[in-house]
Amino acid sequence: MTDYPEALDHMLAAWNAAEPAQVRGYLDKALAPDVRFVDPSIDVTGIEGFEANVHEVRGNLPGAVYSRTSGVDGQHGFYRYHWAIHQDGKLLLEGFDVTEVSDEGRITQVIGFFGQVPEKS
């Protein structure tokens, strides 16, 4: 496992925060103002857009728990790791992110993928 920026833990904490103000507090610690977040369901730029997505997803999945399910591998400001979302003890979704972090330790980009990498055909 690679040492990784604390911003990755703050971003994960935002997904699990109980109160809206806590979500924003964690995101302010983690994200660059012009952060870009991309996954199969969204492409948004800025902390406000990222925050709105967190609230929307959490509203659609009340009580869900977001976790990192692997170590963190990093090189040249990029970090990759697997994650999962569970609700009532059941796996809802798993995937992986590639996250770019600035020299100042703020996340500038998150590229998320859902599911496993497809088998070679």
Summary of the structure (lengths in Angstrom):
residues: 121
radius of gyration: 13.8
end to end distance: 30.6
largest distance: 46.3
contacts: 333
relative contact order: 0.21
helix: 30%
strand: 41%
